[in-house]
Amino acid sequence: MEDEWLWGWDATPGIVSVWAEPDGRAYVWRRIPKTGELVREDVRFRPWLLLASLEDLAHLGSRLRPESEGASRYQVTWQELEGPGALRYLVRGDDGRALASAVLEGASRRLGRPVGHMKELGANASLMLPPEEQYLVTSGRTYFRDLAFDELRRMQFDLETTGLDPAHHRVFLVALRSPDGETETLEAQGDDDSAEADLLYHLVERVRAWDPDVIENHNLHGFDLPFLARRAKHLGVSLALGRGGAPGLRHRPSARGAALGRPVPGAPPDAMRRARYTVPGRELIDTLDAVLRHDFSTRDLPGHGLKAVARHLGLAGPEREHIPGARVYEVFRTDPARVRRYAKDDVTEAAGLARLLGGAAFALARMAPRRYERLADAGAATGVLDPLLVRAYLRQGAALPAHEEGDGTSHSGAALHLFASGVARRIVKADVASLYPSLMRQYRIGPKRDRLGVLLALVDRLVDQRLAAKGRARAAAAGSPERFTNEALSAAMKLVVNSAYGYLGAVGLTRFSDVHAANEVTRQGRAVLGLLCRELARRGVTLLEADTDGVYFSVPEGWEEVDERRVVSEVAALLPPRVRLEFDGRYAAMLSHEPKNYALQPYAGPLVLRGVAFRSSRAEPFGEAFLRRALSCLLAGDVQGIRDVYVSTVMALRRRQVPTPEVCAQVRLTKTRAQYLAIRSRRRELPYEAMLANGQQDWPMGEQVRVYRATGSRAGLLPMPEADDAAASWPRDYDVEYYVRLLRETFAARLVRALAPGDFRTVFDDPGQPSLFTPSLADAKPILTVLTAPEEPEPSA
């Protein structure tokens, strides 16, 4: 039963896409494992929804009948589910739209006012899923059974445009990578509408000829598809990108995607609905989603753009072509071969990124009853656990509880300790593997309204099967499909398991949330973390930082790795049986700055930075570059070296040797032009002043821009290039002294806990104002300040 809750119960193999219509028609495309043959099934299902009451359907009279009497055409049937849940009536009809219309008509009569959408009834009165999810939930089917990731037919395409505004700019080139790995470009043979229309027509033809299961690109939903849709509409080109001549691009709601130009009820008047595109028979995957998900857990990426991520992950070759995005069309007119290489490199890297980071979403689609493309951008709690729980309850014929807003009890939050700040040496990290899910299992802590115990059963199954998948991955050959599949499965299961605690605490957002259960998990977690820290301290180590992910500590001089591992093993043996403490690495030195903000110097390898104090997408690149160089000196004990780095950076700024892009901050615009102008007289903000100063009459919320402080209190704006090869060509009109102050007050301040006050002042004295009495740094050393000791447990009553 628990395996059915996790994996579904229909073992149909090879499903690569599902498309369902509200009228009960479903189309299922399957790729036969091993042979690769594609088949399509046309099936019927009865659309359904859940209601708390049948009152709004009473007006149907004899057309409403119990499911037990059997279904017949034009009849709406109901089944009362078991148990105390609020959503207890499973209602089915021949057509989903007609079914919803009947409910809305009844609700309008009952309330004496028009009710136009099911969401207006509230999550506690009804639940209506998209047609595909209705089909998958009741059929017990899931995607990709018995298929490996590499058995999917995946293609990538990337647009090159004359500008960023589809109302005024064109597509002049499309790069494509076929499912077989071949790359090519399609190009407009002219500068008029007919040439662009012909290019889009050939793109559609290529998609239909290659017949991929999946179409991928980086920022596919943020740029390529919205731009393509606008240009196709303008040109009158049918974007029949789906299978079997089915309709073209359709919208689906999404938190991140194209702005539709329609207001969001209850939001500010300028807030626009956001949506993604979808097509029948193919899954549209944006690799930016996988990058964001990866960086949320690792926090190790230098940015989220394709070029930066590909370079960081080793996907970019040494011959990779770079052209600033704003100059691609200009370069194409003089050197088209260079742009062709550049565009082909883009789709090649997008394909590599999808394979390297996309395995988790692929594995999630084997579990959860949702389309693959929706799971690729879904949150683990509401996007994965909620569908699993709904399917499990309906499988058991059990009523679902209503959302609860809570009783006012606040969520106590996770345990987090900073024991010391400054620089420590001989560092060990001990990892607590999935602490909160482990405690949920150990003490059987689950939501009180989950009377079937589904959430805990899922966590149990996922933890056990994840360990099995990790074992299979280790046993498989490096680079083999078996290793890739099992590593992806393990990553997906870890993602869902670790979201279970957050699911408990998300009061009002998840159907089975329970703040009291979440607080009990937190209480047990504090107790375990306290025990762990006390026992480590009793063994002579210096604690630095501890949270639910693990503990960093410094060991005495003379200890070898065998001593470090012994201490971790001794403490691990004292913890509850399901809580696992593991040796997770050793480092030469660590700067402990603030909780979850630190720098690590491995015994071999590059510096590791964690936390927004050291890594932020908004930080100016020159400052982050200074920090990296200064931290390397600091962790090596070279205080004079920090001074040298600081002086060289200040002098480079004052001589304007720093390229302008290096002083730019990358920010996301969260106000429209009208919203900013309404507050401008009270507070001026650099990003919006830069937009106005550069003649920008309007801009979409969510747009990212690069801005800087220019001379004369002006606001400077730079375009968002794909690469800064032409950085030297930008005018260096930045406000030098502003950035010198920023260097000292923002970036150098990250080192304040690592140096004695006098040494800090000496290191960061203004090099333009030398003193006759400057103290020597010859004997200066980094410092470590112990802030607190592990708390002793409260005495038992």
Phi, psi and omega in degrees: 000315181296325177292325175296321178298324184275318190249354190084178185234355177262118187272018180306124185272158162077016179292123180248345175195146177230133175228127180232148178252155179300341182276007175094006175269135177231139179240125185239117177262130182233138174255118184294121180304145177078312182275332181080001180294139179259130177231154177238133174252132173254115186233164176247146171217160179264112177305148186215163172209165178251138179229151175278340183208153175267007185302320184283357176250001183299332182293348178287341178061235185290348177285348177258122184216157178295146178300328183296339179276356179093148181268145172218164186301140179071006178262144171256127183246154178226150176228127178275124181277158186275156174095181188271004185298152182288317180275091192242357181246115175269113187247131182235152177210176180286330185223128183294321180294317179296323179296313179295320180299321179296318178295316182294323177297315179296320179295322178297319178296316184294320185270346180072025177206157180294135173240116190258350184211146181301328182296337179293341179282341179094152183293343180271350180255336183203158173217118178229115182271161172302154185306319180298320181288326173302315181295313183294320181298313185278337179274339183075015179270155172220167178287155159065018175302134177065012177251141170269156180306319184286354175274351174288147171268111184243133173235158179232143170221152183218130180273143165244128189235161179284350179184186186261353184255109183293347177286337185233345184246168187238164165273123179248346181204144174232125174266140181227147172234124185282165175301340178270000175095002179276141179249150177203171175232144170251137186227144176288131182265058181148177185246021182245178183300320184294325179291319179292319179299320179295322178297315181294323177299317180291327175298314179299317179298321181293319178298315182293325180289319181281334177049059180285154170281328186226137172246129187231152164190167177273126186064034180302316183275341181273335182224300192301307183293315177300318180296315181299318182296318180294317181292320180297319178297317179297322185270351182074029180264132177278119179272070180279070183274351181279182182267150172067029179069017181291170184300163183283210185298133173239161178268148166224143182298147179198149178288332180231119181174203182283141174282129187271350182082012177245136184292155176263123180302133177084352179263170176307151187301335181269357180287129183252146172299145177243148184209164171243169179259154179213153178222153177293134169087351178225152179254129183259108189249125177261115182293343175299327177298316180294323178295315180296319179295318179296314185288334177298325182268327185261329182053040184239005183271144181285347181178187181242359177289155184303312185297314183295317182291317180299319178295316181297322184268006177077022180269343182269127179281165182295337181265011183304129181279135178237131174220130175304136185305322182290347184248004186300313182293321178299316179294322182301324183290340180249334183216071184299330181296324179294318179293324177299316178298316180301313183291322178294323176299323179301310184288330176295316179291323177299320178295318179294321179294318179299320180286321185289320186248354187267001184295328182296315179296322177300316180290323178299325181292342173285344183254301193276144182277067178218160174298146180306315184295332178284325178290335180294333180242013183273149168286151186291330184281290182286335184271338183236306183295317180302310177300322178297318180292318178300314181298317181298315182294319179291326177300324179272000182067032185253142178291148179265142178286159173282160171295141176246136179279353179093169183254018180095352178292131180274154178279127188285343176081168186280157178284139181206126184230135169246108185270332182207150176232152183115205186253128176236160181236162181057071188262141174234139169249126172253123186264131172263107186287114175046061186303306187293315174300325178296321178290324175300319179288317183299315186252012178050055179261111178221174180292137185295333182275355176274077188290340176275349181070031185292317184300313179295323178297319178295316179298316178303308182297317183294317180297312182297315183285334175294317178299321178295319179295320177299319179296317178295323180295317179295327182282338182280157180293143178302133179082358182281155176302325180296318179293316180300313182299315183285328174295320178295318179297317179298317180296319180295317181294321177298318180302314183288317180302314184289345178273351185297319178294316177299326178299318179300318187275355184276070185299130179084346182258328180244149189293328184249024180300149182204097185295330180292319176295318179299319179292328177291321175299315180299317179300314178296324179296319177297320180296315180294316180295323177297315178300314182301313183292318179298318183290325175294315182299324180294344180262012169093009180268164175255114180287140179246307183207145178214137172209191186292346178274338182153191185228135170256135177212160180253137182256157181297155177299139180098347178288142174256173181299326179297325177292320180298315180293324180298316181297316179298318180295320180298316181289323179301325182291345182268352186273163176305150189306321184274356179264120186250125175252128185229146171294124189235012175141162180222147186222154181288321184202162181213136167261115175265110186259300178216168178306128179063021174229106185204165176235137181238136173250106178296163174296331174214132178119176185284162177301143177245123181245138179227139175097156185292341177296333183245341180220118178211137179294341181269349186288145177291132184302324181297325180290319178293323177296318175301314182300316181300315181293317181293321180294323177299319177293315182302311184287345172270358180082013185262085182291322177299325178297325177297315178302317181297319179296318180297313181298315181296325179290317178298315182294324177296322176295313184291335176269002181058038176274348178276122179299148183304318179303336182285343178257003181279143170259137177263118185230156177258131180282122183249001177235145172282171178302316181296320180295319180292317181299332180291335181247000189300325182293337180265326184208122180262138183236132188305314184300318183283326174297323177295319179297313181295318182296335180262019172076018179282113182281335180201161178202149179281144172297139182098348179294140177262138180224160176247123185231159177209162177272116182264170180297156179069026180061025178275161176254124181259149181229130174244146175294166181267089183281157174287330178207156184254043178299330182262024186303325183295341184277347181286141177297135183264070184255026182284158180282100188303310186291331174299317183283334172294317177296319179299320180301314184282315189279338181250303186279314178296332181297342177294345183258005189295329181279353184261353184229148173298149185307316180295319178294321180298317179296319181294316182299322188248024169296149180294119181292347178276356180231069183296150179242149177287345187240032180293123180297152178282146176257010185300324182255006182289138179226151173297154182239159173232129180245119176283126185264322184201162177252159177302139180288141174282148180294150176295139179296141180288152182293000000 
